[in-house]
Structure formats: C-alpha cells, structure tokens
Amino acid sequence: MVPISSTVSMAHRRHGSGIAVSTPRRTSLACFLACVGLAASSASAQYSEGFVWNRMADWTPRPPTDAGTSNGNPDDDSTGRPCWEYRYTVNDPNAGGLGSSVPWYTVATNKSVWDSSWFGSEAVWARSNDVNPPISSSLLTHTFFSGNGPYVPVILWRYPGSCPVRVSFYGELTLVWSGLDAQQNTGPIDVIVARRAASGALTLVFSDTYARPTNPPSDNLTIPVNVDGVAIAPGDVVLVSCRSRIWLGSNWSNMLDDGLSIQVTRSPALVDQPPADTSTCPTGAVSFAVSPLGAGPFDYQWQFNDPVSGWTDLSDGALYIAGSLTCGTINGASLANMQVSLDCEATPQELSGAEFRCVVSSSCGTETSDSATLTICPGDLNCDGFVNGDDYDAFASAFEAGDLAADFNHDGFVNGDDYDAFASAFEAGC
C-alpha cells in the first residue's frame, strides 16, 4: 500500500469537493506588496505598517538538485529575508493534543527536506523522500497510519525584522478529513497558531479543536481567523500546526493555510504592556508602569491629559491641573515606572478620572501607550483602602475642631458644604 498523505489526491479534492482556493491570490498579493511602502531594505529590516506575509505567495520551489536536503529551508519573504521554516515533531511518546500536559507543539522538531516529486506529484517539504508528513505550498498534512502519527507537521514563521511590530492574523484555515478509509476518519482535529518569544515563553494566539461537520455531513470545514494586536519582537517565532486526535485506519488530515496572512498593523511597536488603571485616596500615592517591547535602550516620557491644555509632558516635581492648581508630586517622569503622590489644592473629584500615558522611544522609533485612568476615592479619608466608620469618625473629629483637614471642597472654609460633600462621598463608597 502506498502511504499517500498525498497532495496529489488533495489537489483533486480541493477542486472536487468545493473548498475555495483562490488561485489568483499569489498574483494579487504580490502586486499589493509591491505597492506598499516598505521600510524593509537590505540595510534596515524594519517592516512598515501594511506589509503582508503569506506563505503561498512567498513559496519558492527548489531545484531538483536540492532533493533530500534542507537547502532553502527557511524560505524567504518578498523582501528576500528568510522566515518560513518547515519542520515536523520528533517521536515523543509524551506528546498529546490541546489541553494535555505536553501538547505536541511544545516538543522538539526536526527540519524537513525537499522532496521534488511527492509520489510523482508536486514538490513538498517532508521528513524524507515520500515520507510523511508533507507540507506543500498551500497545505500541511498529518498522517497517522504506518507509524506516522507522532510526526506532526509544523510551520514556523521566524520574524525577520530588526524592530518590534504588532501584527494581525487574518483570513481562513480549511480542514479536510481524508484517507483511504475516509469514512472512518471522523476524529476531531486540533489547530494552533502560537507565538514563541525569544525568551522561550509560548503563547497561543489562536487554538481550538474542531469536529468533522455532521449537519450537513462534510469532509471540509473552513475556519475564519481574525486576531489583531499581537506583539512580535526580533527573535520571536510563530508556529502553525494541526494534529488529529484519533488515529484510526489509513487516513490523514489536511489543513489548507494558503488563506492565512500576517499583516503589520503597528510599526514600530515598543509598548508590550501599557499602564493599568488604578485608584487611591485623596492623599495617596500610586504608580504607573509601562513595559517595553524589544531591545533597548529606551527613553520614556510620561504625559498627563490636562482638562485645559490636553496631553502635556510631565517632569519631576509638582503636578498641576488646569494649569495652576497643585495636585501632588511626580517622581520618575522619564522612567518606565512613574509615581504620583497626591495632595490636591483642587477637590478630589477634579482629579478623579485623570489620564496618564507614556511615550516610549528607541532607535526603532516612537510609540505612545494606551492611557491609564486614575480614580480617586474621596470618601476614603484615612487612606486604608476602605470607606467605613473610621473615615466618618476622622472627618467628624476634624470638622468639630474646625481643622482644615475637614475642608472637603477645598474652598478654604470648614462649614456645612464640606459636611454635605463628605456625606455624599461616604454614601457613594468606592
């Protein structure tokens, strides 16, 4: 029996079973890439917003003399930089599916070699000549008969840029249940798109388990993909793979990935984690922090959204609101972590809802983080994080003594207006 996980039969299947394969994709995408203004050049591997990687469009056939070798693996993108690498998992008895303690995409892989005529048909990358699993220009195949099950195809996209970017994964993947005993191939298929950072940390970008359609019955299932805002730094790798969960009969599972593209949506992307919203009492202290993406050195400039002048650069020292009222002290305005200590001449309500953000710069360029909101809890008079009887007692004592600590509305007087304002804040809680 010929162990066909064959792209010959799949080529027939793709058109015979009604799976949409957009044959003009390579031409139109090549035109698109040629028209996009790229910052990517031989001197600087910085990719502009709008740049697209598509594996089928980037596919480069190897000459027959490369058969049995890994020459040309990884394959280049449209700028001539190597990025597409074809591999397969090793025979690891501990490897399992999604949700297992050792999912298959975390085990070691070997580099595939060029097979210039897969069972007399199209050229593929494979474990060896006519040895599963094959990866063609448009699909990858997991074959699980004749001992091939442990060898799962894995496509690696190695980011070739020198500056971090944010990308979107968009388009579609199409699963096809196939085989010599295709009617028996009814098991679910695991699909993953994962990001492995240069540090080794692995994050699933897109993943799920898909059952063969039964209503109506079908061999095919098209999966839309639309994931935006994924941070990619130099040295990061994206993995694309599929694995059948049930290995039964002389069967195999295919995944067409020619409809999946990766597009730069932000370049450069220097902010990995933006500052987070936070809250405190009227005389408390808070920190805002931003985490950079990629290699430094980095410069930081924190900004405050002033209600009068808009976004304004901060410097260490007094924090002003509305251009004149002192609202506290800034420390670390040019650091990744900035502290704001509050002591407002304005009422707490005037500063509550204030927004802060950070402008991060490096040799790659500049990016402004999303803003974080400061919420002030005016009823938490003793700054213990709660609004309770202790705060009421503290205010009442100051109020009875005529202490300016009870000047809740900051008008310079201690009177019934302060009492009413505090009572409202106390009732509102935090």
Phi, psi and omega in degrees: 000129177282123183284075185273108162263044207287132171285351173293305179298326180291325178298320176292319181298318187303322182267328184284332185260002174086015175286128183287119174237113185278092183298331179283358188305316185297317182294310183295322180291320179299320177297318181299315181296324180292333183271342181283133177288112184259138170274353181286122177218174181297334182271330184223116181270058176251121186266134183281159174300133182103345180294141185235135168254133173220124189299319181294320179294328182271354185300129179238111177297143178265154177290157180304333181293345178272000182302135180082003179239169176258020175302131182083008177240101022277154177274157183274160168269189185290349176265359179089012179259132181295134180210330185266115182241136186249124187216176175212151182287150175284166179283087181253113184295344181272347185291137179223195183269190177302136180089351178280167180292333178228080178297147190304327185285356178262352182274171182295154178230157173246153180282135178284162178243163184280127174245106189284351180205085183292105185049044177078011183244218186290161180281145180216169165263133185212176180293325176193184181298119181057031180239125182295154005264143177267152171230117179263189182292341186232351183208162173234147189234130172254112179258136186233025172246167181057035176077013183273350186309317183292344184265098186256132180290140179223126174259130176250131169251109180267115183301120185267005184277162178260352179233143181294150180220168166248140184231162171243144172255120185218161179118227183204157170240145179235123177266142178225123177272120188224176174145172176288333175242053191304329181294339178272345183277079183245004184288154179291160181238130174272137179231136177221145161234119187228151176251126174249114181289163179301334178286346183102347180295133185247130180231129176283122178273320182209127181200148175185169175247131187240130177271151177296131183300138180238347183221088359279161179299140181203150174276348192239148176214120178264130185245116176288143179234128177206090180237122185244160171076026180278124181281131179230125180246161176306134182094349179283153181229140173251131179254136175234127183201161173220150182212129176287142181273330182243123181258096186225128175073187180270073190229172177204163178236138180244150172227115173280123180243010181293343178271004181258128179234158177238124184234137176286123179249344177212125179213125354281163175244103187255352182255114177275310178233119179283167177296153182257150174300148180211168180218158179199181178271174185298337180239026183273184178228138180227162177238143171241131184229147176232140178253127181279161178244132179092193183266141178275200004286157181241149170248144183234138173223109179279147180229156180235135180272089182288137182296342180259309188259358180078205184294123186229135176297138177260156172223159180299139182126211186291140172261124181251145174239140183059027173081347186219326186281124178287131182236013179139200185228139178256135174223120180097033182295341179244024179241167178293334181238117181247138178250137176242118177255124189265141172195080195274138164282330176282169175287152178304326182296332181289332179265335180299132184095002179296145182248141177231147176211170183230136173262118183253132182230149173208188179295342179280339183141212186221143172220140177260130182290164166296156182274155175243145184255134175264123176249129180254132178261095187294334182285346180276075188293326182265007173057041177258006178089002181226154172249110184208193183299332178298320178293320180296317180296319180297317179293316182300319180296314180294322182295315181295328180276355184070020181288138180296350173298340178265004177283075191294329181263006173056042177258005178090000181230153173249109184208191184299332179298321179294320181297315180295320181295318180293320181300320178296317179295322181295317179295326182289331183067205180234000000 
